[in-house]
């Protein structure tokens, strides 16, 4: 595409529209970005909620297991069985007592999944464990609890410890309680399955929840299902770690984000529409401003400059209500146009004026003759022509020099200009010492009268001409011709007739006026 | 406006909160102990008598193993003497914690009555159970 074919208006409007479209596109991208950010933030918030819920569940679990352990060791049958064991009667009775709450239940069994009860001596060496419950656990205290329990002060040893640990069968929670109250005799470990309690998080957080082990095995799924609803749900994940830092559980909840999506979509649409309206409004305002202050003045200037370029130098390029630059541009152009106009007028004048005498030259005379002849023909008027020649001008030059001759010509020109005063009359230097006077709308008598007047004025002026045999004064021979402009009387005929009359005047002895009657040839001779 | 109203209500409620009873930090003549010190004292002082100055129903829900229940209001020189044989016998009082004035009252009474080795567990039952120490029911 050629740049010359694109207007400033087209370019500006295109740029504004492209900028507007790019802005809207960026707004859409930004809206999507904010939507993702909002969902991410929602995910983080819900993950934090799950974190809090999980911590609360673990705390409750600890308290319930602690209560179970405290209650259990106060049972008489336990104390008896423990005493019997210490007296060397074997651990069968003790194991039976330890089995009891697992096999037959206990107060609070609906809120706690008890999987093992294990008994340790003061040195944390296992002395018995329930046969019932989960199988395959290593026969010693979990290393983390062991590390926490050993080396404690006497008061600290009475405090219960607890934590999540990873068993071969999966994650478990153990609470280690002192046995014997303030008179410490050993420890009892209450082992529970936290999965049972963690499922409560679904109700606490009001989210469908699936619990996975660290290995990815699904351990529990809430009853209200985990089916997604095509973008209306957000998968929220929380990693619950064991006390040694290993991942114990992966909790995956499904949050209902339909309302959030709806709110975000609504906000997005409102934002986009508002922005589009803003852009549209800005574009309209911008275009109006551009149009009023730029396109309109520029268009007017363009038209006016084109008119001026076509030759109408009278045009003034508009400067009103325009910006500073346009004003300066128009002023500069107008100044230039005025100078050109003046120069053209000067050139026209120079090309139509005889340099020596200041009257019209031969070229201008020919043009004027054509124009006046056409006008006379159109108006059915008479047109007269005087042809004047200075008598004995060669002798005048010989006597006074060419400079003197030039002075004579200039003086005669001044006389002619002063004598021929009608605006339409044309005085011209026809060549050498010969002058022509074109007299529009002038009868034969009028032309004759003017010829006499010129001759009289010249006589009155009395320019000396010592070499002239006609009284020592500069004299003129004048040929007059008049005709009604028509096809029979062409401009050339008029010139020829006037020329002929002049010739006749010369022939008859000079210093006289001869009128050539075109309509009544031969020539009528008028003596002065 | 609503915020101002809430602020006003909060301001009014503050003196009320400040008026709630708080046990003295120390009792002249009595020895303050924490839960840990109590455990050590129990191990090193077999003749220590622990008095739970709370109501009976609170006591029955859970108490420090080996403690006797004697409500401060019911405590007389006679009833205390039944539990603490001699004026030189170490005796320890506790109740629900620092918001409870029963044990401090009881300890002051015991001092008035001439008991020489009075211990006071200011943290009381709250501190004991918060630290997951052994309980009896």
Contacts between the chains, C-beta under 8 A, distances in Angstrom:
chain1	res1	chain2	res2	distance
A	66	B	132	6.0
A	70	B	134	7.1
A	70	B	135	5.8
A	70	B	137	7.9
A	71	B	137	7.6
A	74	B	136	7.1
A	74	B	137	6.6
A	153	B	36	7.3
A	154	B	39	6.0
A	154	B	40	6.0
A	154	B	43	5.9
A	155	B	35	6.8
A	155	B	36	3.5
A	155	B	37	7.6
A	155	B	38	7.8
A	155	B	39	3.8
A	155	B	40	6.0
A	156	B	36	7.3
A	158	B	39	5.6
A	158	B	133	5.0
A	158	B	134	5.7
A	159	B	131	5.5
A	159	B	132	5.1
A	159	B	133	5.9
A	160	B	132	3.8
A	177	B	132	8.0
A	177	B	134	7.5
A	178	B	134	5.5
A	180	B	134	7.8
A	181	B	65	3.7
A	181	B	66	7.3
A	181	B	134	4.4
A	181	B	136	6.3
A	182	B	39	6.5
A	182	B	42	4.9
A	182	B	43	7.6
A	182	B	64	7.5
A	182	B	65	5.3
A	182	B	66	6.4
A	182	B	134	6.3
